[in-house]
Amino acid sequence: MTRASDLGAGGSLDALRADLAAGRTTSRALVETCLDRAGTGEGPRVYLRVDADAARFAADAADRLRREGIEPSPYAGIPISVKDLFDIGGQITTAGSRVLADAAPAACDAGAVARLKAAGFVVIGRTQMTEFAYSGLGLNPHDRAPANPFDREVGRIPGGSSSGAAVSVTDGMAAAGLGTDTGGSCRIPAALTGLVGFKPTASRMPSEGVFPLSTSLDSVGTLAPTVTCCAMLDRVLAGEALRPLAGTSLRRLRIGVPQTVVLDGLDAHVAAAFSRALTRLSGAGAQIIDLPMTEFAELAAINAKGGLAAAEAYALHAALLAARGDEYDPRVRVRIEKGASHTAAEYLAVQAARRDWIMRVSRQIDSVDVVVCPTVPTIAPTFAELEDDDAFGRINLAMLRNPTFANFLDGCSVSIPCHRAGDAPVGLMLMQRGGQDERVLSIARAMEAALTGHGD
């Protein structure tokens, strides 16, 4: 039977699939392990709702079908967590907020959830998140955020906004997590907790039934132990046939490293891990190419008034803020309210500036096979560091800084671990233009094997 240690950051969907196929474990056993862990330790802070009865029913059905030689996919019966932005039929989608606690239950599953269920994945429950997904840190004053598995006695943040999704995987409460990424919300917690986090090209994923933050920037994404895990989940979510990733060699691979903004303010841990990663990739035959990427310095000015996220979030929340603004997380509310000052002309100007920026950045990206940089500039801050509002704002912007380039680019991006075993988690972020998802994942898997030995 699969041991408890086989669920968590060290495991993989393919290992679980093989165990299920060989009869070494059952879906029910995997689900019971997740449910046990969800009730202890960080579990009550990871899950806003645990669907124990439904999960057991789905697990038993998967086991019964497998015994009869019928399975909707090779991954049927594997437990997964779902961020509280996704509709699940009959449940209230609160988006991590008390403001929506009395909203009407969803009539049906979100498209992404429906596809996972159709493939036989078992939903354990709804995971904690930053209120309305509007922060990269993972804090939520309504329900205390789960602590990062690294240095847990000190108390470090998990990253956000998909905070519960990350810790559900690191602590073996799910084999993978379904999340969203508007400015790094899958990749930031992945980087801070030692997971892989993938932000696909947004248009490839079903968005219906997902509570929006910014319709221009939102993506449905995943967090999991390995690149292959994220790639397989990506195929399911995109409605594509399951097939292995194409192999990629690092020899003569052109890796572009932006020289503007993304390397600013790195702490010693991140700087050392990033340098070691580039050295190892170069040693494997890759060509490291410095890219000016001066366009990256323009983004702060383009988004000076909160950008597309603030304008689109305010349009969605204006009525709720007027009626129940005092129930919002004050740190979230102040960011949403920045959108109130956007005129239609300013909003259209940002959209136009984005199109021009994408065109110019794409020309530089096209000169290499992939762009890489640190996912975030520091290791996970402590909860204590974020008690001051000014520090919270400054650190939040720092965490969002590098990942948000891929969202503004309307591209695809993945964060993979690049730290040494036992060190604080550090993420290496890969980025490409939209539509290059398979290429990015294939390169990421090759880098993962070179850096951590976990490529599968």
N, C-alpha and C positions, 0 to 999 in steps of 0.2 A: 504494500500500500504506500501511497505517497506520504512522505513525512511532512510534518508541519513546516519544516524549514524549506521545503520545495516551493512553497508559496511565499512570494516576497520579492525583493529587489534582486536576489540572486537567481531566481528561476526564470523560466521563459514559457511562452504559450506553446511552443513546439515540444518542450519537455513534458508539459502537462498533457498535450495531445497524444504523445507517444505512450505515456503511462495509462491514459484512458483506453487507448486502442489495444494495449497489451493486457489489460485487466489488472494492472498493478495498483490502480486506484479506481474510484468511482466519482461521479459528479457529486453525489450526496456527501461523500467524505470530504471533498474539497469545500463544498458549501458549509458543512458543519464547522470546519476549521476556520473559515472566514467569519461565521456567525459567532463562534466562541471568542475570537480576537476582537470583533466589533463590540463586544460587551465588556471588555477590560482595557486597561492601559489608556491609550489615546483614542480608543474606539468611540466612546461617547462624544468626543469632540470631532471625530472624523465624519461620522454619519449624522445627518439631521433626521434621517428616517431609515430604519432597517426593515426590509420586507422579508422577514424570516419565513413566514408560511408560504408566500409566493415563490421564494427562492427554493425551498425544499420541494415544492410541487414541481417546479421546472426541472430541478436536478433529478428527481425520480423519473420524470418523463424522459429526460435525456438518457438516463441509464437503461430504461426499458427499451427505448428505440435502438440503442447501441447493441443490446443483447439480441435484438431481432434483426440486426444487420441493416438497420435504417437510421441514417443520421443526416440532418440538414447540412452539416459541414463537419470537417475533421475536428473543429474546435467546439462542437456541441458539448454543453455541460460545464464549460469553464466559467468561473465566477468573475463578474466585472462590476465596477462601481460607476455611478452616473452622477455627474455634477448637477446641482440643484437649479440649473438653468433649463433643463430638458423636461418637456412634458412626459409624464407617464400616465396612461389612461386611468382615471378615477382618483388621481392624486392632485394636490395643490402644488403648483410650481411657485415657490416663494422667492427664488433668486437670492437666497440668503438674507431676506429682509422680513421684518415683522409687518411691514406695510402691506404685504400681499398675503398675510396669514389667513385672511378671511375671503380670499378670492375663490372663484368657482373652480372646482376640480377640472382637470383636463379631460376633454372628451375622448382623446385617443393618444397613442404614443407619438412622440416626435419622430420624424423620419429616420434620424440616426439610431434612436432606440429601437424602432421597429426593425431596422435592418440587422442590428445586433441580435435581437431576439429571434428573428427568422433564421439566423445562422446557428442558433442554439445556445448563445451565450446566456448566462444566468445572472440577472440583476440582483445584487445583494442589497442595494439601497441608494439613497440620495446623499451626496457628499457636501460637506461644508465648503464655503467659498466666501470671498470678499463680497459684501453686499453689492448686488447688481453688477458684479465683476469689475468694479471700478477701482482697482489698485493692484499693483504687482507684488504686494507684501503678504497677503493672505490673512490679515487681521479682520476680525468681525466682532464688534462690541456686544452684539446680541447673544452670541454663543462663542465662548473662548476658542481660538484657533488651536488646532493640534500642533504639538511641538515637533520640530525637525528631528529625525532620528539621530543625526549627528550631534554629539555634545548635549544630549537631552537633559542632563542634570543641570546644565547652565541655562538652558531654555532659549533656543534659537527659532526664528520664524521658519515656516515651511515654504514661503513664497506663495504668490497668488497670481491670478485670483483662484486658480484651481487647487487650493490648499489641501482640502480633504481628499481630492483625487490622488495627489502625490502620496500622502501618508497612508492611504488605503492600500497602495501597492508596496511601499517600503516595509510596512508592518504586516503584510500578508493577509490583509482583510479583503483583498481582491487580487486577481492576477493582472489586471490592467484597469485603467481609469479612463472614462470618457469625459473630456473637458472641452473648453473653448479657449480661443486665443485671439484677442483683439489688439494686444500690444505686447504679447509675451506670456499670456496666462497659462499656457501649457509648458513653454520652454523655461520660464523662470523657476517655477517649483521643481521641475525636473533637474535643472542645473544645481539648485541648492540642496537637493536631497539625493543626488547620485543616480537619477533615472534618465531615460531617454524621453524626450518630449517632442512631438511632431506637430507643426502647423502646416497643413496642406494648402494648396491653392484653393481659395475660399469657394470658388464656383463649382468645385468638384464634389462638394459635400451638401447633403440636404440641410436646409436651414429652417424648414417649417417646424414649428413646435419648440423653437429655441428662443428663450426670452432675450431680446437684443440689447446690446449696449450701443454699438455703432454699426449700422447696417452696411456702411462702406468698408469697415475694417474687420468685422467679426469673421472668425473661422471656427469650424468644428474640428477638434484635434484630439490627440490621445497621449497618454503617459503610460509607460510600460518599462520592463526591465531591459529590453534589447531593441536594437533597430529592427530586427526581423519581426518582433512582436508588433511594433508600430506599423510596419509595412503590411502585415497580414490584416490588421484591424483596418488600415486605410483601404484595402481592397474591399472589405466587407462594407464599410461605410459608403464607399463610392459606388457600390453596386457592381463591382467588377469581379470577374472570375478569379478564384484563388490560384495563384501561380507563384513560383519562387522568384525572388529578385534576381535580376541579371548580375553576373559577377563583374567586378571592376578592379583593375589593377592600379596600385598607387604609382607604379613606375611611369614616369613622364606626365603624371597628372599635374595640371596647372592649378595651383592653389593661390588665390588672390587674398592678400591681407590688407584691408583698408588702413590707411595711415591718418585718417581724419576722424576724430571724436572717439571711435570705438576702443582705442587703447589708452584713453585718458583716465587717470585716477584709479588704475588697477592696484589692489592691495598686493602685498608680497606673496600671498598664497596663489592668487589668480595669475599674477605675472609669471611666477615660477612654473606653474602647471602649463600655462599657455606656451611658454618658451620651450619646455621639455616636449610638448606635443609637436610643435613645429620641427624641432630637431629630430624627433623620431620619424615623423612623416617624410622629412627630407632624406633621412637615412634609408627609408624604404623606397626611395627613388622619385618621390614627388618633387616638383619644382615650386619653390616658394617665391611668389611675385608680389612686390609691394605695389599697391594700387593707391593713387592719390585720393580718390573718392571725396573730393572737396564738397560735393553736393550734400554729403551727410551733415555738414555744418549749417546748411540752409534750413533743416527741418525745424529747429527750435523757433526760428522766426516765422515760418509758415504756420506753425501751430501755436503761436504766441497767445492767442485768446482761447486756448483749449482745443483748437483744431476741430476736425470732423467729429471726434468722439464726444466732445462737450456739446457741440451744436445738435448732434443727432440724439444724444442722451436727453438733453433738455426738452427737445420736441416730444419725446416719449413720456417724460416724467412731469411736465409742467402742471398738469391737472392734479396729479398725485401730490406734488410738492405743495400746491396751494391748499389742498385738503388735509394732508397729514405730514407736512414737512418736518414737524418736530419729532417724528418717529424714525427718521432716517439717521444713519450713522453720520454725525456732523462732518467727518472727513470726506465722506462720499458726497454728501449734499453740496459742500462748497465747490467740489469739482464739477458736478452737474450744473450748478447755477452759473458757472462761467459761460455756458452756452446761451444764457438769456440775453447777452449783449450782442450776439451774432446777428447781423442783418442778412437778409437774403443775398445781397450783393457780396458781402464778405464770405458767406458760405460758398457761393459759386466761384469766388476768386480762389478759395482754397482748393476746390475741386480742379480748377484749371491749373493751378500751380502743381497739384499732384500729377496730373497727366504729363506736364512738361518735365517734372522731376523724374518720373518713371522712365521717360524716353532717354533722358541723359544718363541716368544711373545704369540703365540696361545696356547702353553702349559699352560702358566699362566692364560690366559683368560678363558680357559676351566675349571679352578678351581672355577669359580664364574658364576653367571647368567648374569651379565653385569658389565662393567667397567664404572665408572663415574669420572668426574673431571670438573673443571670450563672450559667453552668453550674457553674463553680468559682471560688473567690475570687482565685486567683493564676494567673499564667502557669506553665508547667511548671518545677518545681524541678529543680535539678541532682542528679545521682547523689550527688555529694559531700555535699549537704545531708542526705541520708538515711542516712548511715553510722551516726549515733547513734540508738539505739533509741527514746529519748524523742522526738527530732525526727521519726523515722519515724512514730510513733504519732500525734503531733500533726498532722502534715501529711496523713497518711492520713485522719484524721477530717475535716479541712478540705475535702479533695477530695470526700469522700462526702456532706458535709453537705447541699448543695442538691439533688443528684440523688435522694437517698434519699426525699425527700418524695413523689415520684411513685410510687415502689414501694410505700411504706406506704399511699398513697392507692388502690393498685390501679388507677392511671390510665395514661395514655399521655403520652409526653414525647419531645421531639426537641431536639437541640442543633445550632445552625447557626453558622457563623463570623460574627463581627461586627467583626473587626479590620481595619485598613487594610492594604493590600498592603505586604509587607515588614516589618510589625510582628510581634511575637510573637503566636501564635494565641490568640484569645479566643473563647469560646463563649457564645451567647445561648440560654438554655433556655426552651422553650415547654412548658406543661403544661396538661392538662385531665383531667376525670374519665374513668373507664374507658368504652370504647365510642365515644369521640369521635375515634378515630384519623384518619379521613379528614378531618375538620374541622381537626384540629391540623396535619396534613401540608399541607393546602391553604393555611392561614394561613402556615405556615412557608415555603412556596414564594414567597408574595407578599412576605414579609419578606426572604427571601434575595435576591430580585430588587432590592428597594429598597436593601439594605445592601451587596451585593457585585456585583450585576449578573449573577449566575450562575443566576438562575431560568430554568428551561427547561421 
